[in-house]
């Protein structure tokens, strides 16, 4: 397991490729939800989507800095 986790932490992240694959696999993506403590990937995600599509789906983060966790998550839902 140590080798597995070390690889996850030290290998390059192929973010643009992952977003491109998600778009290629389904035309009907109507909403993007980022699960994490802050929507830090919103700009790179929407930039990658706008390269492939003229209309961006709504983007929602589940939590945000300075917001209460329960309220922020409830608003995301």
Biopython code that builds the backbone (N, CA, C, O; Angstrom):
import numpy as np
from Bio.PDB.StructureBuilder import StructureBuilder

atoms = [
    (1, "UNK", "N", (0.810, -1.199, 0.000)),
    (1, "UNK", "CA", (0.000, 0.000, 0.000)),
    (1, "UNK", "C", (0.853, 1.262, 0.000)),
    (1, "UNK", "O", (0.464, 2.281, -0.571)),
    (2, "UNK", "N", (1.998, 1.193, 0.632)),
    (2, "UNK", "CA", (2.866, 2.371, 0.679)),
    (2, "UNK", "C", (3.263, 2.819, -0.724)),
    (2, "UNK", "O", (3.276, 4.014, -1.020)),
    (3, "UNK", "N", (3.583, 1.865, -1.578)),
    (3, "UNK", "CA", (3.972, 2.194, -2.952)),
    (3, "UNK", "C", (2.796, 2.844, -3.689)),
    (3, "UNK", "O", (2.974, 3.805, -4.437)),
    (4, "UNK", "N", (1.612, 2.313, -3.470)),
    (4, "UNK", "CA", (0.407, 2.858, -4.112)),
    (4, "UNK", "C", (0.215, 4.325, -3.728)),
    (4, "UNK", "O", (0.037, 5.174, -4.602)),
    (5, "UNK", "N", (0.250, 4.631, -2.425)),
    (5, "UNK", "CA", (0.008, 5.999, -1.972)),
    (5, "UNK", "C", (1.150, 6.928, -2.341)),
    (5, "UNK", "O", (0.919, 8.097, -2.651)),
    (6, "UNK", "N", (2.368, 6.433, -2.313)),
    (6, "UNK", "CA", (3.500, 7.262, -2.737)),
    (6, "UNK", "C", (3.319, 7.659, -4.199)),
    (6, "UNK", "O", (3.547, 8.808, -4.576)),
    (7, "UNK", "N", (2.909, 6.693, -5.014)),
    (7, "UNK", "CA", (2.664, 6.991, -6.426)),
    (7, "UNK", "C", (1.571, 8.026, -6.617)),
    (7, "UNK", "O", (1.687, 8.899, -7.477)),
    (8, "UNK", "N", (0.505, 7.937, -5.820)),
    (8, "UNK", "CA", (-0.579, 8.922, -5.914)),
    (8, "UNK", "C", (-0.108, 10.324, -5.561)),
    (8, "UNK", "O", (-0.581, 11.303, -6.137)),
    (9, "UNK", "N", (0.811, 10.423, -4.627)),
    (9, "UNK", "CA", (1.279, 11.734, -4.183)),
    (9, "UNK", "C", (2.377, 12.320, -5.062)),
    (9, "UNK", "O", (2.566, 13.536, -5.086)),
    (10, "UNK", "N", (3.100, 11.473, -5.781)),
    (10, "UNK", "CA", (4.248, 11.964, -6.546)),
    (10, "UNK", "C", (4.055, 11.918, -8.061)),
    (10, "UNK", "O", (4.863, 12.481, -8.800)),
    (11, "UNK", "N", (3.013, 11.267, -8.528)),
    (11, "UNK", "CA", (2.779, 11.179, -9.971)),
    (11, "UNK", "C", (2.099, 12.447, -10.474)),
    (11, "UNK", "O", (1.381, 13.105, -9.721)),
    (12, "UNK", "N", (2.318, 12.794, -11.736)),
    (12, "UNK", "CA", (1.659, 13.984, -12.277)),
    (12, "UNK", "C", (0.142, 13.792, -12.345)),
    (12, "UNK", "O", (-0.350, 12.682, -12.548)),
    (13, "UNK", "N", (-0.572, 14.880, -12.172)),
    (13, "UNK", "CA", (-2.025, 14.871, -12.285)),
    (13, "UNK", "C", (-2.370, 15.274, -13.714)),
    (13, "UNK", "O", (-1.893, 16.297, -14.207)),
    (14, "UNK", "N", (-3.177, 14.491, -14.362)),
    (14, "UNK", "CA", (-3.566, 14.754, -15.752)),
    (14, "UNK", "C", (-4.963, 15.381, -15.760)),
    (14, "UNK", "O", (-5.917, 14.816, -16.295)),
    (15, "UNK", "N", (-5.051, 16.564, -15.150)),
    (15, "UNK", "CA", (-6.344, 17.203, -14.920)),
    (15, "UNK", "C", (-7.076, 17.532, -16.219)),
    (15, "UNK", "O", (-8.238, 17.162, -16.383)),
    (16, "UNK", "N", (-6.417, 18.211, -17.128)),
    (16, "UNK", "CA", (-7.064, 18.598, -18.390)),
    (16, "UNK", "C", (-7.528, 17.368, -19.156)),
    (16, "UNK", "O", (-8.606, 17.370, -19.750)),
    (17, "UNK", "N", (-6.719, 16.326, -19.142)),
    (17, "UNK", "CA", (-7.094, 15.083, -19.818)),
    (17, "UNK", "C", (-8.323, 14.455, -19.157)),
    (17, "UNK", "O", (-9.209, 13.952, -19.847)),
    (18, "UNK", "N", (-8.376, 14.484, -17.830)),
    (18, "UNK", "CA", (-9.520, 13.915, -17.112)),
    (18, "UNK", "C", (-10.806, 14.679, -17.426)),
    (18, "UNK", "O", (-11.851, 14.069, -17.654)),
    (19, "UNK", "N", (-10.732, 16.000, -17.437)),
    (19, "UNK", "CA", (-11.910, 16.808, -17.769)),
    (19, "UNK", "C", (-12.328, 16.542, -19.214)),
    (19, "UNK", "O", (-13.516, 16.400, -19.503)),
    (20, "UNK", "N", (-11.365, 16.475, -20.109)),
    (20, "UNK", "CA", (-11.664, 16.178, -21.511)),
    (20, "UNK", "C", (-12.319, 14.826, -21.689)),
    (20, "UNK", "O", (-13.254, 14.687, -22.478)),
    (21, "UNK", "N", (-11.839, 13.825, -20.963)),
    (21, "UNK", "CA", (-12.437, 12.489, -21.040)),
    (21, "UNK", "C", (-13.865, 12.491, -20.511)),
    (21, "UNK", "O", (-14.737, 11.830, -21.075)),
    (22, "UNK", "N", (-14.110, 13.229, -19.433)),
    (22, "UNK", "CA", (-15.468, 13.316, -18.893)),
    (22, "UNK", "C", (-16.405, 13.963, -19.906)),
    (22, "UNK", "O", (-17.539, 13.515, -20.079)),
    (23, "UNK", "N", (-15.941, 15.004, -20.568)),
    (23, "UNK", "CA", (-16.766, 15.671, -21.577)),
    (23, "UNK", "C", (-17.013, 14.777, -22.782)),
    (23, "UNK", "O", (-18.110, 14.764, -23.339)),
    (24, "UNK", "N", (-15.991, 14.030, -23.182)),
    (24, "UNK", "CA", (-16.119, 13.165, -24.356)),
    (24, "UNK", "C", (-17.056, 11.991, -24.097)),
    (24, "UNK", "O", (-17.685, 11.474, -25.020)),
    (25, "UNK", "N", (-17.145, 11.575, -22.838)),
    (25, "UNK", "CA", (-17.947, 10.392, -22.541)),
    (25, "UNK", "C", (-19.427, 10.706, -22.375)),
    (25, "UNK", "O", (-20.248, 9.789, -22.377)),
    (26, "UNK", "N", (-19.794, 11.992, -22.228)),
    (26, "UNK", "CA", (-21.195, 12.321, -21.990)),
    (26, "UNK", "C", (-21.483, 13.749, -22.429)),
    (26, "UNK", "O", (-20.928, 14.698, -21.874)),
    (27, "UNK", "N", (-22.353, 13.904, -23.428)),
    (27, "UNK", "CA", (-22.731, 15.245, -23.900)),
    (27, "UNK", "C", (-23.671, 15.944, -22.936)),
    (27, "UNK", "O", (-23.790, 17.169, -22.962)),
    (28, "UNK", "N", (-24.334, 15.183, -22.091)),
    (28, "UNK", "CA", (-25.389, 15.747, -21.265)),
    (28, "UNK", "C", (-24.954, 16.206, -19.887)),
    (28, "UNK", "O", (-25.771, 16.235, -18.967)),
    (29, "UNK", "N", (-23.688, 16.566, -19.717)),
    (29, "UNK", "CA", (-23.259, 17.054, -18.409)),
    (29, "UNK", "C", (-23.955, 18.383, -18.160)),
    (29, "UNK", "O", (-23.702, 19.370, -18.851)),
    (30, "UNK", "N", (-24.840, 18.396, -17.158)),
    (30, "UNK", "CA", (-25.620, 19.586, -16.890)),
    (30, "UNK", "C", (-25.215, 20.322, -15.633)),
    (30, "UNK", "O", (-25.731, 21.404, -15.356)),
    (31, "UNK", "N", (-24.290, 19.748, -14.860)),
    (31, "UNK", "CA", (-23.874, 20.353, -13.601)),
    (31, "UNK", "C", (-22.521, 19.780, -13.217)),
    (31, "UNK", "O", (-22.283, 18.580, -13.358)),
    (32, "UNK", "N", (-21.639, 20.638, -12.733)),
    (32, "UNK", "CA", (-20.338, 20.197, -12.229)),
    (32, "UNK", "C", (-20.318, 20.491, -10.735)),
    (32, "UNK", "O", (-20.563, 21.623, -10.318)),
    (33, "UNK", "N", (-20.025, 19.463, -9.923)),
    (33, "UNK", "CA", (-19.970, 19.613, -8.472)),
    (33, "UNK", "C", (-18.560, 19.291, -8.008)),
    (33, "UNK", "O", (-18.048, 18.201, -8.266)),
    (34, "UNK", "N", (-17.936, 20.236, -7.325)),
    (34, "UNK", "CA", (-16.611, 20.008, -6.743)),
    (34, "UNK", "C", (-16.782, 19.703, -5.260)),
    (34, "UNK", "O", (-17.288, 20.530, -4.502)),
    (35, "UNK", "N", (-16.362, 18.521, -4.858)),
    (35, "UNK", "CA", (-16.443, 18.106, -3.463)),
    (35, "UNK", "C", (-15.097, 18.391, -2.821)),
    (35, "UNK", "O", (-14.088, 17.786, -3.185)),
    (36, "UNK", "N", (-15.080, 19.308, -1.868)),
    (36, "UNK", "CA", (-13.837, 19.664, -1.209)),
    (36, "UNK", "C", (-14.036, 20.865, -0.316)),
    (36, "UNK", "O", (-15.133, 21.419, -0.254)),
    (37, "UNK", "N", (-12.985, 21.278, 0.380)),
    (37, "UNK", "CA", (-13.110, 22.361, 1.346)),
    (37, "UNK", "C", (-13.286, 23.748, 0.729)),
    (37, "UNK", "O", (-13.677, 24.683, 1.429)),
    (38, "UNK", "N", (-13.010, 23.897, -0.543)),
    (38, "UNK", "CA", (-13.150, 25.175, -1.248)),
    (38, "UNK", "C", (-13.106, 24.866, -2.743)),
    (38, "UNK", "O", (-12.323, 24.016, -3.164)),
    (39, "UNK", "N", (-13.923, 25.532, -3.553)),
    (39, "UNK", "CA", (-13.920, 25.239, -4.996)),
    (39, "UNK", "C", (-12.659, 25.759, -5.697)),
    (39, "UNK", "O", (-12.726, 26.665, -6.528)),
    (40, "UNK", "N", (-11.528, 25.178, -5.352)),
    (40, "UNK", "CA", (-10.226, 25.619, -5.870)),
    (40, "UNK", "C", (-10.022, 25.270, -7.336)),
    (40, "UNK", "O", (-9.190, 25.880, -8.006)),
    (41, "UNK", "N", (-10.766, 24.301, -7.839)),
    (41, "UNK", "CA", (-10.574, 23.855, -9.223)),
    (41, "UNK", "C", (-11.592, 24.466, -10.191)),
    (41, "UNK", "O", (-11.665, 24.066, -11.353)),
    (42, "UNK", "N", (-12.368, 25.424, -9.716)),
    (42, "UNK", "CA", (-13.409, 26.001, -10.576)),
    (42, "UNK", "C", (-12.826, 26.632, -11.836)),
    (42, "UNK", "O", (-13.277, 26.324, -12.939)),
    (43, "UNK", "N", (-11.837, 27.503, -11.695)),
    (43, "UNK", "CA", (-11.275, 28.172, -12.876)),
    (43, "UNK", "C", (-10.640, 27.194, -13.855)),
    (43, "UNK", "O", (-10.949, 27.251, -15.045)),
    (44, "UNK", "N", (-9.749, 26.282, -13.396)),
    (44, "UNK", "CA", (-9.183, 25.351, -14.374)),
    (44, "UNK", "C", (-10.233, 24.447, -15.011)),
    (44, "UNK", "O", (-10.125, 24.104, -16.189)),
    (45, "UNK", "N", (-11.244, 24.062, -14.243)),
    (45, "UNK", "CA", (-12.285, 23.193, -14.796)),
    (45, "UNK", "C", (-13.098, 23.929, -15.853)),
    (45, "UNK", "O", (-13.301, 23.417, -16.954)),
    (46, "UNK", "N", (-13.563, 25.130, -15.519)),
    (46, "UNK", "CA", (-14.382, 25.863, -16.488)),
    (46, "UNK", "C", (-13.566, 26.287, -17.707)),
    (46, "UNK", "O", (-14.107, 26.363, -18.810)),
    (47, "UNK", "N", (-12.282, 26.564, -17.528)),
    (47, "UNK", "CA", (-11.426, 26.865, -18.685)),
    (47, "UNK", "C", (-11.338, 25.673, -19.619)),
    (47, "UNK", "O", (-11.424, 25.830, -20.837)),
    (48, "UNK", "N", (-11.167, 24.474, -19.058)),
    (48, "UNK", "CA", (-11.096, 23.272, -19.888)),
    (48, "UNK", "C", (-12.424, 22.992, -20.574)),
    (48, "UNK", "O", (-12.450, 22.585, -21.735)),
    (49, "UNK", "N", (-13.521, 23.203, -19.870)),
    (49, "UNK", "CA", (-14.833, 22.971, -20.475)),
    (49, "UNK", "C", (-15.079, 23.976, -21.595)),
    (49, "UNK", "O", (-15.595, 23.611, -22.652)),
    (50, "UNK", "N", (-14.714, 25.242, -21.373)),
    (50, "UNK", "CA", (-14.964, 26.262, -22.401)),
    (50, "UNK", "C", (-14.129, 26.030, -23.655)),
    (50, "UNK", "O", (-14.484, 26.514, -24.730)),
    (51, "UNK", "N", (-13.026, 25.297, -23.532)),
    (51, "UNK", "CA", (-12.248, 24.936, -24.722)),
    (51, "UNK", "C", (-13.015, 23.968, -25.614)),
    (51, "UNK", "O", (-12.794, 23.918, -26.824)),
    (52, "UNK", "N", (-13.924, 23.194, -25.005)),
    (52, "UNK", "CA", (-14.640, 22.167, -25.758)),
    (52, "UNK", "C", (-16.099, 22.525, -26.032)),
    (52, "UNK", "O", (-16.701, 21.986, -26.961)),
    (53, "UNK", "N", (-16.666, 23.416, -25.246)),
    (53, "UNK", "CA", (-18.090, 23.727, -25.361)),
    (53, "UNK", "C", (-18.324, 25.229, -25.320)),
    (53, "UNK", "O", (-17.572, 25.968, -24.685)),
    (54, "UNK", "N", (-19.349, 25.662, -25.987)),
    (54, "UNK", "CA", (-19.666, 27.094, -25.973)),
    (54, "UNK", "C", (-20.521, 27.475, -24.767)),
    (54, "UNK", "O", (-20.516, 28.631, -24.345)),
    (55, "UNK", "N", (-21.249, 26.518, -24.215)),
    (55, "UNK", "CA", (-22.106, 26.776, -23.057)),
    (55, "UNK", "C", (-21.563, 25.993, -21.868)),
    (55, "UNK", "O", (-21.392, 24.776, -21.935)),
    (56, "UNK", "N", (-21.296, 26.710, -20.778)),
    (56, "UNK", "CA", (-20.779, 26.061, -19.573)),
    (56, "UNK", "C", (-21.922, 25.597, -18.684)),
    (56, "UNK", "O", (-22.896, 26.329, -18.504)),
    (57, "UNK", "N", (-21.822, 24.389, -18.123)),
    (57, "UNK", "CA", (-22.825, 23.968, -17.148)),
    (57, "UNK", "C", (-22.605, 24.719, -15.834)),
    (57, "UNK", "O", (-21.502, 25.208, -15.589)),
    (58, "UNK", "N", (-23.622, 24.820, -14.992)),
    (58, "UNK", "CA", (-23.424, 25.435, -13.682)),
    (58, "UNK", "C", (-22.344, 24.683, -12.899)),
    (58, "UNK", "O", (-22.201, 23.468, -13.037)),
    (59, "UNK", "N", (-21.595, 25.410, -12.086)),
    (59, "UNK", "CA", (-20.499, 24.840, -11.296)),
    (59, "UNK", "C", (-20.779, 25.134, -9.833)),
    (59, "UNK", "O", (-21.064, 26.276, -9.472)),
    (60, "UNK", "N", (-20.701, 24.124, -8.997)),
    (60, "UNK", "CA", (-21.043, 24.273, -7.592)),
    (60, "UNK", "C", (-19.982, 23.622, -6.716)),
    (60, "UNK", "O", (-19.632, 22.460, -6.923)),
    (61, "UNK", "N", (-19.471, 24.361, -5.745)),
    (61, "UNK", "CA", (-18.591, 23.787, -4.735)),
    (61, "UNK", "C", (-19.419, 23.404, -3.522)),
    (61, "UNK", "O", (-20.396, 24.080, -3.202)),
    (62, "UNK", "N", (-19.041, 22.327, -2.842)),
    (62, "UNK", "CA", (-19.833, 21.878, -1.698)),
    (62, "UNK", "C", (-19.515, 22.642, -0.424)),
    (62, "UNK", "O", (-20.372, 22.747, 0.454)),
    (63, "UNK", "N", (-18.315, 23.173, -0.299)),
    (63, "UNK", "CA", (-17.912, 23.926, 0.890)),
    (63, "UNK", "C", (-17.160, 25.168, 0.455)),
    (63, "UNK", "O", (-16.678, 25.238, -0.676)),
    (64, "UNK", "N", (-17.055, 26.146, 1.338)),
    (64, "UNK", "CA", (-16.337, 27.364, 0.993)),
    (64, "UNK", "C", (-15.710, 27.997, 2.219)),
    (64, "UNK", "O", (-16.204, 27.843, 3.336)),
    (65, "UNK", "N", (-14.632, 28.699, 2.003)),
    (65, "UNK", "CA", (-13.955, 29.387, 3.107)),
    (65, "UNK", "C", (-14.896, 30.389, 3.770)),
    (65, "UNK", "O", (-15.636, 31.112, 3.102)),
    (66, "UNK", "N", (-14.847, 30.413, 5.081)),
    (66, "UNK", "CA", (-15.641, 31.373, 5.821)),
    (66, "UNK", "C", (-17.113, 31.032, 5.932)),
    (66, "UNK", "O", (-17.881, 31.804, 6.506)),
    (67, "UNK", "N", (-17.522, 29.900, 5.397)),
    (67, "UNK", "CA", (-18.920, 29.486, 5.471)),
    (67, "UNK", "C", (-19.037, 28.331, 6.453)),
    (67, "UNK", "O", (-18.122, 27.516, 6.570)),
    (68, "UNK", "N", (-20.143, 28.258, 7.149)),
    (68, "UNK", "CA", (-20.399, 27.098, 7.986)),
    (68, "UNK", "C", (-20.570, 25.864, 7.114)),
    (68, "UNK", "O", (-21.188, 25.929, 6.051)),
    (69, "UNK", "N", (-20.029, 24.752, 7.560)),
    (69, "UNK", "CA", (-20.047, 23.538, 6.741)),
    (69, "UNK", "C", (-21.458, 23.072, 6.394)),
    (69, "UNK", "O", (-21.743, 22.759, 5.238)),
    (70, "UNK", "N", (-22.339, 23.026, 7.392)),
    (70, "UNK", "CA", (-23.692, 22.521, 7.156)),
    (70, "UNK", "C", (-24.443, 23.436, 6.196)),
    (70, "UNK", "O", (-25.092, 22.960, 5.265)),
    (71, "UNK", "N", (-24.359, 24.739, 6.415)),
    (71, "UNK", "CA", (-25.047, 25.679, 5.535)),
    (71, "UNK", "C", (-24.512, 25.654, 4.118)),
    (71, "UNK", "O", (-25.284, 25.667, 3.160)),
    (72, "UNK", "N", (-23.192, 25.618, 3.976)),
    (72, "UNK", "CA", (-22.581, 25.599, 2.642)),
    (72, "UNK", "C", (-22.958, 24.331, 1.893)),
    (72, "UNK", "O", (-23.295, 24.383, 0.711)),
    (73, "UNK", "N", (-22.902, 23.197, 2.571)),
    (73, "UNK", "CA", (-23.244, 21.938, 1.909)),
    (73, "UNK", "C", (-24.730, 21.916, 1.551)),
    (73, "UNK", "O", (-25.101, 21.447, 0.475)),
    (74, "UNK", "N", (-25.575, 22.416, 2.440)),
    (74, "UNK", "CA", (-27.015, 22.485, 2.155)),
    (74, "UNK", "C", (-27.294, 23.372, 0.950)),
    (74, "UNK", "O", (-28.122, 23.028, 0.107)),
    (75, "UNK", "N", (-26.609, 24.511, 0.859)),
    (75, "UNK", "CA", (-26.785, 25.398, -0.295)),
    (75, "UNK", "C", (-26.350, 24.727, -1.583)),
    (75, "UNK", "O", (-26.960, 24.936, -2.632)),
    (76, "UNK", "N", (-25.298, 23.921, -1.510)),
    (76, "UNK", "CA", (-24.820, 23.220, -2.704)),
    (76, "UNK", "C", (-25.858, 22.229, -3.210)),
    (76, "UNK", "O", (-26.024, 22.045, -4.416)),
    (77, "UNK", "N", (-26.552, 21.595, -2.275)),
    (77, "UNK", "CA", (-27.579, 20.630, -2.676)),
    (77, "UNK", "C", (-28.767, 21.347, -3.285)),
    (77, "UNK", "O", (-29.737, 20.703, -3.685)),
]
sb = StructureBuilder()
sb.init_structure("model")
sb.init_model(0)
sb.init_chain("A")
sb.init_seg("    ")
for serial, (resi, resn, name, xyz) in enumerate(atoms, 1):
    if name == "N":
        sb.init_residue(resn, " ", resi, " ")
    sb.init_atom(name, np.array(xyz, "f"), 0.0, 1.0, " ", f" {name:<3s}", serial, name[0])
structure = sb.get_structure()
